[in-house]
Amino acid sequence: MTQTPAEFEQGHQRFMQTSNTTAHQGLLQDTLVPPIPLQVLGEAKGRFYTPDALARKCSRALFPRTTNQYGCVTLHSYHCYGEEGVPKTQGLLWVYGEQVRAMLDNVLRAE
């Protein structure tokens, strides 16, 4: 629900603050007192990676593909429509969670 990367980052920080300071159902079920992640985990932090290391770790989610005559690409047995009018064009399928995005010429063409 944001328009710029800066707004996205600010929204993400607000979400993390709310998430880390609000009682969670899973912690209530485990009878942890208090059931608040920040207090359960303390000051535990995630791992930080350099952009190069992160790209290497996430590269398995990028699949180079060439569009067919209809602008479609295939990933396993799934056909993803990229864009009409770009036959035989090299692009990338980016799999993130349950989303698949088709990128051609570094432009998001389909999601």
C-alpha positions in Angstrom: 0.0 0.0 0.0 3.0 2.3 -0.6 4.1 4.3 -3.5 7.9 4.6 -2.9 10.6 2.4 -1.5 11.0 4.8 1.5 7.3 4.6 2.3 7.6 0.8 2.1 10.6 0.8 4.5 8.7 3.0 6.9 5.6 0.8 6.8 7.7 -2.3 7.3 9.4 -0.7 10.4 6.0 0.2 11.8 4.7 -3.4 11.2 7.8 -4.9 12.9 7.4 -2.6 15.9 3.7 -3.6 16.2 4.4 -7.3 15.6 7.2 -7.4 18.2 5.3 -5.7 20.9 1.9 -7.4 20.5 0.8 -10.7 22.1 0.8 -13.5 19.6 -1.6 -16.4 19.5 1.2 -19.0 19.2 2.9 -17.7 22.3 -0.3 -17.7 24.2 -0.9 -21.3 23.3 2.7 -22.2 24.5 1.8 -20.4 27.8 4.8 -18.1 27.5 4.4 -15.2 29.9 4.5 -12.6 28.6 3.4 -13.7 25.1 5.2 -10.8 23.4 7.9 -11.7 20.9 10.4 -9.0 21.8 10.4 -10.1 25.5 10.5 -13.8 24.6 13.4 -13.4 22.1 15.1 -10.6 24.0 17.3 -8.6 21.7 17.9 -11.4 19.3 18.7 -10.1 15.8 18.6 -11.8 12.4 21.6 -12.2 10.2 22.8 -9.4 8.0 24.2 -10.2 4.5 26.1 -8.1 2.0 24.1 -7.5 -1.2 26.3 -10.0 -3.1 25.9 -12.7 -0.5 22.1 -12.1 -0.4 22.0 -12.3 -4.2 23.8 -15.7 -4.1 21.4 -17.0 -1.5 18.3 -15.9 -3.4 19.5 -16.7 -6.9 17.7 -20.1 -6.8 14.4 -18.1 -7.0 15.4 -16.6 -10.3 14.8 -18.6 -13.4 16.0 -17.4 -16.8 13.5 -18.2 -19.5 12.9 -17.3 -23.1 9.3 -16.4 -24.2 7.6 -18.5 -26.8 5.9 -17.1 -29.9 2.9 -16.0 -27.7 4.9 -14.2 -25.0 4.6 -17.1 -22.5 7.3 -18.7 -20.4 7.3 -22.1 -18.7 8.4 -23.1 -15.2 8.2 -26.8 -14.7 4.7 -27.6 -16.0 3.3 -24.1 -15.5 2.8 -21.6 -18.3 3.2 -17.9 -17.3 2.1 -15.2 -19.7 4.8 -12.5 -20.0 3.7 -10.0 -22.6 2.3 -10.1 -26.1 4.6 -8.9 -28.8 7.9 -10.1 -27.3 8.4 -13.5 -28.8 11.7 -15.3 -28.2 12.8 -12.7 -25.7 15.1 -13.6 -22.7 13.6 -12.7 -19.3 13.5 -13.9 -15.7 10.8 -15.6 -13.7 11.2 -14.5 -10.0 9.5 -16.8 -7.5 9.0 -15.2 -4.1 6.8 -17.0 -1.6 3.5 -17.8 -3.5 4.1 -15.1 -6.1 5.6 -15.5 -9.5 6.8 -12.4 -11.4 7.9 -12.2 -15.0 10.5 -9.6 -15.8 11.7 -8.7 -19.3 14.3 -6.0 -19.9 14.4 -5.4 -16.1 10.7 -4.3 -16.2 8.0 -6.2 -14.4 5.6 -7.4 -17.1 3.4 -9.9 -15.2 2.7 -10.9 -11.6 
